[in-house]
Amino acid sequence: MINILGPAFLLSLVLLGIHSFFGLKIIQRGIIFTDLAIGQMSALGAAVSLFLLDGRLAYVFAGGFALAAGLLITAGCGRSRHQEAFIGLLYALGLSGVFLLLSRSPHGMEKFNELMAADILFTPTSQIIRVAGWYALIGIILAWSQKKLAGHWRELCFFGLFALTVTSSVAMAGVMVVFAILVGPASIAVNLEVRHPLAWAWLLGTLTNLGAVILSYQLDFPTGYTLVFCHATAAIFVFLLRRRGGQTKTE
């Protein structure tokens, strides 16, 4: 059991480590669907690679599309009060583009499912270690940029690093898994109003990841979608609980 679940759980922890930080920052900015939009544009880049080059240079295409989305969000969000609409339309563009391109492929639906939520049970440990090192480097650069840069350059660096992170994550786990791990634990920590939200996001996210991986194994569910379901369920439960508690105090 450990041999099967170990790599999947390790990958979920690696994703949680970097994405919880990004998730808290995204929630603070009030642009929750940024990850979905950038992730979906990354998936569109991968779909373009599949359509034009039979999957060659997939990472280059995915990264390029993700970076382009990050730049568009950086440029657009400071100029409009309706930034969520802009980000939502960017997501719709990426999603519809993936459908259009993969509809021409005999294995299009299979590829689409992989882009949305991949089966992370069989991710090689060597790949997980490489990605962990890559995320550690991104984390160091991100911490430096948040302290040393300001204004537009700070935002540009943030969304650029975010796009690079999402590109790697989507390639391994899929758009929906990345979104759930990014928003779920961070949302719970924010709603609980704890003193150290990042530490709580890591702790609660780790427990949710462990429960989801074990559940997927015991019930033979797809691991990726089980992670999405568990993170979404936990975040929704805490939100409703805090909302009800707040209403009770008001009354």
Secondary structure, 3 states (H helix, E strand, C coil): CHHHHHHHHHHHHHHHHHHHHHHHHHHHHCCCCHHHHHHHHHHHHHHHHHHHHCCCCHHHHHHHHHHHHHHHHHHHHCCCCCHHHHHHHHHHHHHHHHHHHHCCCCCHHHHHHHHHCCCHHHCCHHHHHHHHHHHHHHHHHHHHHHHHCCHHHHHHHHHHHHHHHHHHHHHHHCHHHHHHHHHHHHHHHHHHCCCCHHHHHHHHHHHHHHHHHHHHHHHCCCHHHHHHHHHHHHHHHHHHHHHHHHHHHHC
